[in-house]
Amino acid sequence: MSTVRSIERRLYVRRQMDRDMAATAAVAGGEVPQHMEWSGIWTGYMTFAGVAILLLSFVFGIGFSSLNPYQRASWTGVGSGTMIWSGIAILIATFLGAWVSGRTPRTSRRHGMMRGVTLWGLILLSLLLVAGSMAGSAVAAGTTVAGSALSAAPAAGVSALMGVLQSNGINVTQQQAAAISTRLVAGDRAGATAALASDANISNARADTVLGQVVEPAAGAATTAGEAVKVGGTSISWGIFWIALIGLGCAVLGGGMGGSSLMPRRLGKAPQAA
């Protein structure tokens, strides 16, 4: 009985050795068994997710703990610093995930690099989904805020218009000021000028000059807001581009290093028959 078991054990060892030698020869010829491709990629992806969550929670914890809510400069500094360190954390997690994905046994450096590129694509897809969800929430919140601001705009416009008129020695009723403000908000500058000239019994030229004191600050604020959106959108777009590009390099480097680290020992030492 023991002899039979010994023979079965030797046959099992022999089959394992044959499979190892066949896999080693396939890798040396530039081939990798299919079952080793996605297992390594998903392992690297899970590694990336864990490292990214760990580092990002650390970065946000330090950032929010150093925030002074009563100082505007503190908000700006924390926001820029958090964005920079978050990008660095994502790059570190990408490198480590690609390195792990290339550590599957009998993986060449070339296949490790290919796994790194695939992992990089999965990471960008995940970040795109997360960013899209956050952008949708931000748009919904912005729409609510904009609706509230638009509903409050006529009252604020009337107050601003009354202040400008009083500073210029012009008196009109509250209803007349509301009608003029409504025309200004709707973009009817000529109609607002004609209404003010008629209600205050002044010339159209003077009415247009007075209304310019109300319209020009609003236009300046809109221009400032537009410039802020332009600068912010440009910075975010270029930041994502460079992080994605550097992340590709980290993924290729990590996958290549992970794949090549096992090859010398695997190819240089052939299994010995028992």
Beta strands, then each sheet from edge to edge (+ up, - down):
end
